[in-house]
Amino acid sequence: MSSTATRPAIRTAAPAAHVPMDSAQRGPGPFVWRFNLYHRVTHATMMVSFFTLAATGLPLRFSTAFWAPTVMHLLGGVHMAGLLHRIAAGVTFGYFLGHLGYIVVNVGRARPAERMRMLWGRESMVPHLDDLVQFLQQWRWFFGLGPRPRFGRYSYMEKFDYFAVFWGVAMIGGSGLLLWFPEFFARFLPGWVFNVATIIHGDEAVLAASFIFTIHFFNVHLRPEKFPLDAVMFTGRATRHYMEEEHPAIMDRIEARSGEVVHTTPELDAPAPPPSRRQSLVGAVLGFLALAVGVMLIGMMLWVALS
């Protein structure tokens, strides 16, 4: 493959006064695809459904808080909030089952060697021994005792976020189904199970919301090198500079000699056009809106915890 034929023109770093808000657009180009359309649509669906579940569930979980009646009124009352909660729950089960189908289809279509790489490779989302090594390396780096780990396509933090959804659907979704259809499940389950399900559903939901609105937000948007926003999941692309900082190991495999770009994964890693002004604006609006709502919700929970 000729490097002159495939490599787009290198984008030079923007002047300091014009550094974009989106950290994925900072530094020299060219841009490369980090996520495909399926990834971005699934993430957007997950984000909207999760925020809806949190906004409609927290006023019920903390019904004695001073803000609960106001939030419930803004949502259209108890009946409308319950309806929205169940719709969002249905969407959650839908994208979760759809994602399982996506995995099965892609693994089934892959050749044996490729299938093994997808299920147990350094670029796989499945936890790997490298993740433990990089976890320990990062703690050494925190204290200045070693270099920063060279993450591949997915860091251990991203894998933790990913599999947290499986745990959340099992615990929060499973207990929610019991509470949604009590007449059906009461036919073969004892009554105490519903009391346990109520506790699990509420406490696990608070734990999930607290994690997303603090740890996840910090890792994705609020770290100094990412502040104030990382919109790569909305635009799907990032500069080579960004990838070399965040995922240097995958960039080592993407780059061949003479700077040639190698497509190591279909639809990913290929040269990408820079996001348009409209795409950048949409990504910024969605990102800042999510941050604002998340900060408001975590503030409401903190008020209850500290009062």
Secondary structure, 3 states (H helix, E strand, C coil): CCHHHHCCCCCCCCCHHHCCCEHHHCCCCCEEECCCHHHHHHHHHHHHHHHHHHHHHHHHHCCCCCCHHHHHHHCCCHHHHHHHHHHHHHHHHHHHHHHHHHHHHHHHHCCHHHHHHHHCCCCCCCCCHHHHHHHHHHHHHHCCCCCCCCCCCCCHHHHHHHHHHHHHHHHHHHHHHHHHCHHHHCCCCCCHHHHHHHHHHHHHHHHHHHHHHHHHHHHHHHCCCCCCECCHHHHCEEEHHHHHHHCHHHHHHHECHHHCECCCECCECCEECCCCHHHHHHHHHHHHHHHHHHHHHHHHHHHHHHC
